[in-house]
Every structure is written in C-alpha cells, then in structure tokens.
C-alpha cells in the first residue's frame, strides 16, 4: 500500500495558511474544521506545519494565551515529507522515528495532501480486515480431501 492509496480514499480537502497568519485565526480554523494540522505555504512553497503540538507548546510558554503571535513564530519550519509513492510501512517508520502525527505529501514540489497517523492506522486496519475476509473465504471454500481407500 502506498500514500497515494490513502489520499484516494481520504479525498483532497486541504487547509493551508501563510506564515503571517495570526495564531488565533489558525486555531479557530483548526477547531472549526476539526483538524489537527495546517500546512504553511508561502509563495507556493511549503515552509512549515502547524499542529496542535505547536499550539499547546505556545499556550504553555505564554501562560495560556496565543496573543498576537503569527504562525511563523511557532510553526515547525522543517517538516518531514513523503511522496505519493512512499510505502505505508516507510510512512509508519518515519512518523514513529520523528515523532510526528502529520506528513505533507509532496510531488515535484507540489503539495498533494497531508496524511495523519489516524489515516495510516485506518488504512492498515482496513487492509488487514480485507485480508482476513479473503482468508476466511478461502478456508470456507477449502476443497474436501478425497478419502483414499484402505489398503
């Protein structure tokens, strides 16, 4: 299974912001759309990711207020990325190794989407369920062995 398979099922709704967007506006967007990340784009290029992790760290640092900060001040400005052709097992390894829950999907410099840890887990569970159904059908249709006459 590849990242492109997940994106096909997930759809192509994407939420982006600029680095100069106010953090309070970004938080409102995330809450309104029930999403855990925003892709930060500037002049058509991926320049960062804002996730609930950066928001929580900011709240801790500022005593519970996002104030008038911009995303540029708090975003992850070196997000790791994957491509549509990246194998799902490689994505799992990347997410665990780098402790990230969201990966921008890039192809030839263009943003194709974002996949989350949830998207990956869901795809794996669905694939395993499909394999289980195939195996059960195979076992159910197992041909009976012909009895050999006693010699």
C-alpha positions in Angstrom: 0.0 0.0 0.0 1.2 3.5 -0.9 0.4 7.0 0.3 -1.5 7.6 -3.0 -3.9 4.9 -1.9 -4.7 6.7 1.3 -5.1 10.0 -0.4 -7.6 8.5 -2.9 -9.8 7.4 0.0 -9.3 10.4 2.1 -10.1 13.0 -0.6 -8.3 16.2 -1.4 -9.6 18.8 1.0 -6.6 20.7 2.2 -6.2 23.6 4.7 -3.3 26.0 4.3 -2.2 29.2 5.9 0.6 31.7 5.4 3.3 32.2 8.0 1.9 35.7 8.7 -1.5 34.3 9.7 -2.3 35.1 13.3 -2.1 32.0 15.5 -5.5 32.8 17.0 -7.0 32.6 13.5 -5.2 29.4 12.7 -6.5 27.9 16.0 -10.1 28.9 15.0 -9.7 27.3 11.6 -8.4 24.0 13.2 -11.3 24.0 15.7 -13.9 24.8 13.1 -12.8 22.1 10.7 -11.8 19.6 13.5 -8.3 19.2 12.1 -5.0 18.8 13.9 -2.7 20.5 11.4 -2.4 23.3 8.9 0.1 23.4 6.1 2.0 26.6 6.0 2.6 27.9 2.4 4.4 30.9 1.2 4.7 31.9 -2.5 3.5 28.4 -3.4 6.2 26.6 -1.4 5.8 24.5 1.7 7.5 26.4 4.5 6.1 24.7 7.6 3.5 22.8 9.5 1.4 24.0 12.4 -0.1 21.2 14.5 -1.8 21.1 17.8 1.6 20.3 19.3 3.0 23.7 18.5 -0.3 25.4 19.7 0.0 23.6 23.1 3.6 24.5 23.5 2.8 28.1 22.8 0.0 28.1 25.3 2.3 26.6 27.9 5.0 29.3 27.2 2.6 32.2 27.2 0.5 31.2 30.2 -2.5 30.1 28.2 -2.8 32.8 25.5 -2.0 32.8 21.8 -1.9 36.6 21.9 -1.0 38.3 18.7 1.7 35.8 17.6 1.9 34.7 14.0 2.4 31.2 12.8 5.9 32.0 11.7 7.0 32.3 15.3 5.7 28.8 16.4 5.5 26.6 13.3 7.7 23.6 12.5 9.8 25.2 9.8 11.4 21.9 8.7 8.6 19.4 8.4 9.5 15.9 7.0 7.5 15.0 3.9 6.7 11.9 1.9 5.6 11.3 -1.7 2.5 9.6 -3.1 4.7 6.6 -3.9 6.1 6.2 -0.4 5.2 2.8 1.0 2.9 2.8 4.1 5.4 0.9 6.1 8.0 3.6 5.5 5.5 6.3 6.5 4.9 4.4 9.8 8.6 4.2 10.4 9.1 8.0 9.6 6.2 9.0 11.9 7.5 6.9 14.8 11.1 7.9 14.3 10.5 11.6 14.0 7.6 11.6 16.5 5.2 13.3 14.0 1.5 12.8 13.5 1.1 14.6 10.2 3.1 14.4 7.0 2.7 16.7 4.0 2.7 14.7 0.7 4.8 16.4 -1.9 5.3 15.5 -5.6 7.7 17.5 -7.7 7.5 20.5 -5.3 3.7 20.5 -5.3 1.6 19.8 -2.2 -0.6 16.8 -2.9 -2.2 16.4 0.6 -1.5 15.6 4.2 -1.7 12.2 5.8 -2.1 11.8 9.5 -1.2 9.0 11.9 -5.0 8.3 12.1 -5.2 8.0 8.3 -2.3 5.5 8.3 -3.8 3.4 11.2 -7.2 3.4 9.5 -5.7 2.2 6.2 -3.8 -0.6 7.9 -6.8 -1.8 9.8 -8.9 -1.8 6.7 -6.3 -3.7 4.7 -6.0 -6.3 7.5 -9.8 -6.7 7.6 -9.8 -7.2 3.8 -7.0 -9.9 4.1 -9.0 -11.6 7.0 -12.1 -11.8 4.8 -10.2 -13.2 1.9 -8.5 -15.8 4.2 -11.8 -16.8 5.8 -13.5 -17.2 2.3 -10.5 -19.3 1.2 -10.8 -21.5 4.3 -14.6 -21.8 3.9 -14.2 -22.9 0.3 -11.3 -25.3 1.1 -11.9 -28.5 -1.0 -12.6 -31.6 1.0 -9.9 -34.2 0.6 -11.0 -37.4 -1.1 -10.7 -40.4 1.1 -8.2 -42.9 0.0 -9.4 -46.5 0.2 -7.8 -48.6 2.8 -5.1 -50.9 1.6 
